[in-house]
């Protein structure tokens, strides 16, 4: 049954915490899923959350910590002693989650926590992971996996798998390596149990596998897993040795984080923020693109001001400034959003850039014909100026063509130069297209009105 947080539930929990009733507090939360407990923490202050956290069983506490948002996770671990972090949390986590937690600490406290970890091999794995860039396969992989040697027999293999499985929560694949730990392929459980105990692994494993290197971009890793429907993907070092694996839960989390980041960029927010952040943090995230919009508005005003005399003679031209600017911004955002989406899911790579531009040009042409025809019909009926009718219609058509191509080219260009194409959408495209829309409109008006 799905758990739902209510005001009454949180108030009851707060009353119990205030009384310091540990037994009742444990009773209230002990049957909950770690994700539900993490959600409860969002409703509590830091001291209340700390009280509950120290009541949890070590394994549950570790799972809850993984489920918390990064900022909340950071607040919790910074107020806990190093030995508590090491024994209650790190000992019960997969290596990738443990590295993420330790990576949030200051260097000095990182060393303290690592020294408190009794399993030296586990501590070594975490140290190795901390050296990788967090946006690469190495930075998101886990060390826990099942690997067997190609020279082993089926009997030896089964024995070793039983031993290794103690440290692995989910066994998705059995990886086969040679004597130098170079990844050779995968071994299916079916072949393992249907072959004679003396059969060599090298005679029954499959060499048809997909792997990534430690420096492969994490977003590319997620895209590869999505494309080939993989629940886990092996990670190898530059000489092909197996060093870890990325599992589907990490890929899903990464895709969600990238989607949130791109959505915020499209909305003109420059950093990862939450609705619960302070006013100052939210302001810092929003103000840069708003300043760009302000500069764009000033430039647009300068363009209009340069034609102040002409607009005084033909004031009816000013009536359609909002229409032209709005259509330019909307068309540009539509085009750029489609391109950014295509880049994100790798569908752009299946089409050449010129083909994509021609397709967008075709769409823009049809949209331009329909919309400019409608505005031509409107002005023919309601306006007594044929010059205005022509100016607005031709300008609208030209603006739609320009905005569509600009919205297509900019994210493709950003992507080519390794700049996140999501930056090309939202306020950036809107501001530039607003200015260019006004320039195009006044330029065509200058020709048709003869000023």
N, C-alpha and C positions, 0 to 999 in steps of 0.2 A: 504494500500500500504506500502510495506517495505521501511523503511528509510535507506538511505545510506549516510555516511559522505564523503564529497569530500574536496579536498584542498581549492577549491574556497569558499565552505560553511564556513569552519573554518576561513579563512582569512577575510571573510565578518563579521563574528561574532567578531573576534578580533578587527577589525576596529571600530565596534559599541561600544565595551567595552572600547576601548582606548578613544573614544569621550565622554564616560559616558552617552550614550543615552539609558536610562533605558526603555523608551517606545518602542523603536525599538528592543531592546534586548528581551523584553517580547514577542513582536509580532513574533519574529523569532522562539522562542522555545515553545510558549504556546500550540501549537497543537501537540507537540511531546509526545511520550510515555516516562514514567520515565526511562525505560531501554535505550532508545535512548539518553536521556539527560545525563545519566550516562556515556554512551559511548563517548559523546562529551567531557566530563570532562577529559577523558584520553588524549585529544589533547591540553588541556589548562594548563597554569601554575596555581599555587595555588591562586594567587590574582585574575586572570581572572575567575577561577571557583567560588571563593568566591563572586565576583560581581554578577554572574548569580544566584548563590544559594539563595542570599538574595532577589531576585526578585520573586522567586517561591511562589505559594500559599502553605500554611502550609501542606496540605494533599499531594500535589505533591512533595514538598520538602522532606517529610518523605519517600515517595516511592522511590525517587531518591537516598536518603541516603542508603536505604536497598539494592539497585541495585549496588552500588559502590563496588569495590574491598576493602578488609579490610584495606589495607595500605592507599588508597585514602580516605576512610571513616575516618580513624584516623586523617589524616592531616586536613581534613575539620573541624571536631568537636573540635579539639584542639585549633583552632584559633577563635572559636565562644564563645560568652558569655554564661554562664550557663543558664540564663533565656531564651535565644534564643533556646538553645538545648531543654530545658524543654517544652516551649510553642509551638515552631514551629515544632518540630520533635516528641518528646516523646509522646505528647498528641494525635498525629495522627498515632501512631504505635501500632501494636499488642504487647503484653507483651514480647514475645520471641525476637522480633526484637529490642524492646526498651532495653531489658537486654543486648543484644549483643552490642548495641551502647554504653551504659553506662559502660559496662565492658571494653571498650577500654580506658577509662579515668583513670587518677590518682585517688587515694583514696579520696583526698581532694576535687577534682572537682566532683567526683561521689556524694559525700554528698551534695554539692552545688546544683547540678542538681536535685537530689531527693527532696530537700527542696523547690524547685521552682515548683514542680508538685502539682497542686491544688487538684487533685483527690487522696485522701489519700489511697483509696483502690487500685488504680492503682500503686501507689508508693510502697505499701506493696507487691503487686504481683511481681513487679520487684525485690525488695529486696529478696524475697523468691527464685526467679529464679537465682539470682547471687550467692546464696549459693551452688548451685548444680555444680558438675563437668561438664565442657562444653562438655565432650565426653560421657555423659550419656543421657538417656531419659529426665531426669529432666532438663538438661542443654539446650536441644533443644525444649522442649515443650512450648506451649502457654497456658495461663490461660483462654483465651476466649473460651467458649463452651456453649452448651445448656444442662442443667441438670434439671430433674424433679423428684419429690418425688413419690415413689411407692404408697403412700397413698392418693395422689391427685386424684380428678375426672378429666375426660377429659376436662370439662369446665375450671377448675382451671389451668390445664396444659396448655391449649391454651393461656390463659391470661398471665401466667408466661413466656411462650415462646416468646410472642410478646415483653415483657419487656426486656428479656435477649438478644433477637436477635439484639437489637440496638448496642450492642458492638461486634457482631460477623459478620465478612465479609462473610464467607461461612458456611452454615449449612450443614454439611455432615451427622451427626448422632445426635439423641437426646438420651442422656444418662440417665438412671434411677438409682436413689440412694435410700437408706433407710434413716431413721431419723438421722443416724450417718454419712451420706455422703459416706457410703460404696457402691461401684459400684455393681449394681445388673444385669444390662443388657442394651438393647437398645430398643427404641420405634420407630416403623415405622410410617411415616406420613400417610400412607394408613389406618392403624388401628386407628389412631387418628381421622381421619375425617369420618370413616365409623362406629364408635361406638357411642352409646348414650352418651350425655353430663354427665350423672350421673355415667357412668362406671368408676370403679377404675383402675388406671394405672397398679397396680399389676396383674390385670386379663388379660391384653392384651400385656404386654411387652415380649420381647424375651430374655432369659438368655444365648443364644448362642452367645458369644462374645469373642474376643481375646484382651487382654490388656498386658501392660508391666509395670514393676516397675520403680520407679524413678532412681534406680541405674543400670538399664539395659544398657549395652554398646550401644552407639548410632548407631554403624555400625550394630549391631544385630537387632536394631529396624527397620532400613531401610530394612534389609534382610527379616524380618517378614512381613513387609508391602508389599514387592515385591512378596513374596511367596503366600500370601493370597489375593493379589490384593486389598489392602485396600487403601482408599483415606485419611483415618485418623485412628489413633489408640489411645485409652484412656490410660492415665498414672495414676497409683495408687501408694500410699505410702505403706510402709511395712505392714500396717494393712488393706489394700484394699480400702482406701478412695480415691475417685476420686479427682485428683489435677490438671489435665491438659490433653492436647491432642497434638499429633504430627501429622501434616498434610502432604500431599503428596509433597507439594512444598519444605518443609524442608527436607524430605527424599531424593528427587531428588538432591537437593543441596549437601546433605551429600554424596550421592553416587558419584557425580561428583568430590567433593573434595578428597574423598578417592581414586578414580581412578587416579586423578592427582598426589596425593602423592605417590601411588604405582608405577606409571609410572616413577616418578622422582627417586624413590629408585632403580628401575630396571636399570635406566640409570646411577646410581652411584652418585646421587645428594642427599645430606643428609638433606636438609631442603626445605621448600616451597619457591620457587622463581618464579619471573616473568621475562620476557625478558627485561622489562623496569628497572629492579633493577640495582644498581650501580655495577661497575667492582669488587669492594671489596666484596660485598655481594655474587655475582655470584662465585667469586673465593673461598670464604669460604665454599660455598655449594658443590663445586666440588672437592676440594683438598683432603679431607680425603680418599675417595675411590681411587683417583689417587695415593696417597701415598701407599695404600695397593697394588695397581698394581705394583708400583715401587719396593716395597719389594718383591713381588712375582717374578718380573723379575730378581732381584738380586739372590734370592734363586734358580731360574731356571738356572742362569748362574753358580752358585756354583755347581749344580748337573752336568752340562756339563763339568765344569772345572775339576771335580773329575775324569772324563774319558778322559782328554785331550790326554793322551798318546795313548789310544786305538783308539780315533778318528783320531789321526795322522796316525795310521796304516790303518784304514778303513775310509777314509774321505767321502766315498759315503753315510755313515750313516747320516752325517750332512745335506744332501740334503732334508731329509724328516722330519726334526724337525718342520718346519712351518706347514706342513700338519697335523701331529699328534696333535700339540698344538691347531691348529685352530679347528679340529674336536672335540677335547675334550671340548673346550669352548662352541662351538655351540650346541653340544648335551646336555651339562649340562644346558645351558640357556633354551633350548626348553623344557626339562623335568620340570625344576623348574617353568617356566612360566605357564605351564599347571596346575601344582599343586597349585600355588598361585591363579590362576583364579578359580580353583575348591574350594579352601578354601573361597575365597571372595563370591562366589555365593552359598555356602553351599552344593554343589553337592558332595564334598569329604565325607561328613558325611554319605551319603547313601551307600558308599562302605567301607569295612574294609581296614585297612592300608595294611594288607598282600595281599589282593586281588589287591589293587592298585599297590603294588610293583611287584606282579607277572605280571600284565598287562604291566607295564613299562619295565619289564625284557623281555617280549615277543616282544614288539616293538623294544627294543634295539637289541635283537637277530636277528630279521629280517633285521633291518637297517645295523647291523654289517656284516651279511652274504653278503648282496648286495654290500656294499661299499668295504669290504675287498676283495671280489671276483673281483671287477672292478680294484682295485689297483694291485692285484695279476696278472691279465691279462696284465695290463700296463707294469709292471716290467718284466714279462716273455718275452714280445716283445722287450722292449727297454733296459733292463739291462742284463749284462752277469754274474751277481752274483746271484746264487740261494739262498744263505744265506740272501742277502739283500731282495730278493723277499719274502722269508718266514718271515723275521723279520718285515718288514713293514706291511704285511697283518695280521699276528697274533697280532701285536701291535695295529693296527687300530681296530681290532675286540675287543680286550681286553679293549682298551680305551673307545670305545663306550659303552660297558657294564658298566664299572665303572662310567663313566660320567653320564649316564642315571640314575643309581641307586643313585649316590651321589646327583644329581639334584632333585631326588624325596625325599630322606630321609631328607635332610637338611631343606627345608621349612616345612615339616611335624613336624620335631623336634622343629623348632623355634615356630611354632604355638602351640605345646603342652606346651611349657614353656612361653606362652603369649608374645612372641616376634614377631613383625610384620614380616610375612614370606616373604614379598616383599624384605626385606633386603638380603634374600638368593639368589636372582637372580642377574643378571648383573655382575659387577666387582668381587664380592665375588666368585661366582661359577666359572667364567671364570679364575680367578687367580689360584684358587686351582686346577682346572682341567688341566690347562696348566702345572703346576708343576708335577702333578701326571702323566700326559701324557708322559712327558719327562722321568720320572723315570721308567714307565712301558716300554717305548720304549728301553731305554738303558739296562734295566734288561733283556729283551728278546734278544736284540742284543748280550749281554754278553754270553748268553747261546748258541745261534746259531752260533756266530762267534768264540766262544771259547777263548775270551780274559779275 
